[in-house]
Amino acid sequence: MATQPPQLEPQTHRALGAGLFNRTWDLLEIPARTAAQDDELVDTAHASAWHWRQVGNEANTARGHWMLARVYSVLGRGQEAIHHARRANEVVAAGGEGFEEWDAASAAEGMARALAVSGDLDGAREWHARSTALVAAIVDDEDRRVVEADLATVPL
């Protein structure tokens, strides 16, 4: 019989989800990661997404998929990036709890990046334009600048 993981308190899932998300960002910012760091990058992104799905809302789920799309894009693993970018956009489109103005723009940016990495530059340009239009509707200046900065790094 398969052993189940231990039951964790909701606050433990949240702490692990957030901490692993932050560790993923730390790893993404390393300019010349080792193979072991790339492995950790994938592991931390998946683990963060899993912990958030245990206790989070729809926005947490979409953001987890967005992060996975980003990780796989950075690693040049286009098909996996597209899968998670598609899931992020599906979850955003379905709506639910916790979404903020920037979520749809970020999900679209993730798809643009994933398609670009996969070599579909026409699709990437379409999603980039979609994200750009969504960014224009973000009221908060800081949130808008963050997504604009991400869009500026999409390899078109």
Residue pairs with C-beta under 8 A, 6 or more apart in sequence:
8 16
8 54
10 54
10 55
13 51
13 52
13 54
13 55
14 51
14 52
14 55
14 56
16 47
16 48
16 51
17 48
17 49
17 51
17 52
17 54
17 55
17 56
17 60
18 48
19 48
20 44
20 45
20 47
20 48
20 51
21 44
21 45
21 48
21 52
21 67
23 40
23 44
23 48
24 41
24 44
24 45
24 48
24 67
24 71
27 33
27 37
27 40
27 41
27 44
28 41
28 70
28 71
28 74
30 37
33 41
38 75
41 71
41 74
41 75
42 71
42 72
42 75
45 64
45 67
45 68
45 71
46 68
48 64
48 67
49 61
49 64
49 65
49 67
49 68
50 64
52 60
52 61
52 63
52 64
53 60
53 61
53 64
56 64
56 98
57 96
57 97
57 98
58 91
58 94
58 95
58 96
58 97
58 98
58 99
59 96
59 97
59 98
59 99
59 100
59 103
60 98
61 91
62 87
62 88
62 91
62 92
62 99
62 103
62 107
63 88
63 103
63 106
65 84
65 85
65 87
65 88
65 91
65 110
66 84
66 85
66 88
66 106
66 107
66 110
68 80
68 81
68 84
69 81
69 82
69 83
69 84
69 85
69 88
69 110
69 111
69 113
69 114
70 81
70 110
70 113
71 81
72 78
72 80
72 81
72 84
72 114
72 117
73 81
73 110
73 113
73 114
73 116
73 117
76 117
77 117
78 114
78 115
78 117
78 118
78 119
79 118
81 110
81 113
81 114
81 117
81 118
82 111
82 114
82 115
82 118
84 110
84 114
85 107
85 110
85 111
85 113
85 114
85 115
86 111
88 106
88 107
88 110
88 111
89 107
89 108
89 110
89 111
91 107
92 99
92 103
92 104
92 107
100 143
101 137
101 138
101 139
101 140
101 143
102 135
102 138
102 140
102 143
102 144
102 146
102 147
104 134
105 131
105 134
105 135
105 137
105 138
105 147
106 131
106 147
106 150
108 127
108 128
108 130
108 131
108 134
109 127
109 128
109 131
109 147
109 150
109 151
109 154
111 127
111 131
112 124
112 125
112 126
112 127
112 128
112 130
112 131
112 151
112 154
112 156
113 124
113 150
113 153
113 154
113 155
115 121
115 123
115 124
115 127
116 124
116 154
116 155
116 156
117 155
121 156
124 154
124 156
125 156
128 151
128 154
128 156
131 147
131 151
132 151
135 144
135 147
135 148
135 151
138 144
138 147
